[in-house]
């Protein structure tokens, strides 16, 4: 899946977050994935 196709599948809050990323992050899958994981996939601690 391409990054620009993924934006259609994101909830509005995630689309807004994506829009505010630097352009180089939005256009690099590796950088985008890292930023997404840092924002939305935080480790759970007990």
C-alpha positions as CSV (number, residue, x, y, z in Angstrom):
1,X,0.0,0.0,0.0
2,X,1.3,3.4,-0.8
3,X,1.4,6.1,1.8
4,X,-1.0,8.4,-0.1
5,X,-3.5,5.5,-0.3
6,X,-3.2,4.9,3.4
7,X,-4.4,8.4,4.3
8,X,-7.9,7.4,3.0
9,X,-8.1,4.6,5.6
10,X,-7.0,6.7,8.6
11,X,-9.4,8.3,11.1
12,X,-9.6,12.1,10.9
13,X,-7.4,12.6,13.9
14,X,-4.6,10.5,12.3
15,X,-5.0,12.3,9.0
16,X,-4.6,15.6,10.7
17,X,-1.5,14.3,12.5
18,X,-0.1,13.0,9.1
19,X,-0.8,16.3,7.5
20,X,1.4,18.1,10.1
21,X,4.4,15.8,9.6
22,X,7.4,17.1,7.7
23,X,7.2,16.4,4.0
24,X,10.2,14.1,4.1
25,X,8.5,11.9,6.7
26,X,5.2,11.8,4.8
27,X,7.0,10.6,1.7
28,X,9.3,8.0,3.2
29,X,7.5,4.8,4.3
30,X,10.3,4.0,6.8
31,X,10.2,7.4,8.5
32,X,6.4,7.5,8.4
33,X,6.1,4.1,10.0
34,X,8.5,5.1,12.8
35,X,6.7,8.3,13.5
36,X,3.3,6.5,13.4
37,X,4.5,3.8,15.9
38,X,5.9,6.4,18.2
39,X,2.6,8.3,18.2
40,X,0.0,5.5,18.2
41,X,1.7,2.3,19.2
42,X,3.2,3.2,22.6
43,X,4.3,0.2,24.7
44,X,2.0,-0.7,27.5
45,X,3.5,-0.9,31.0
46,X,1.9,-2.8,33.9
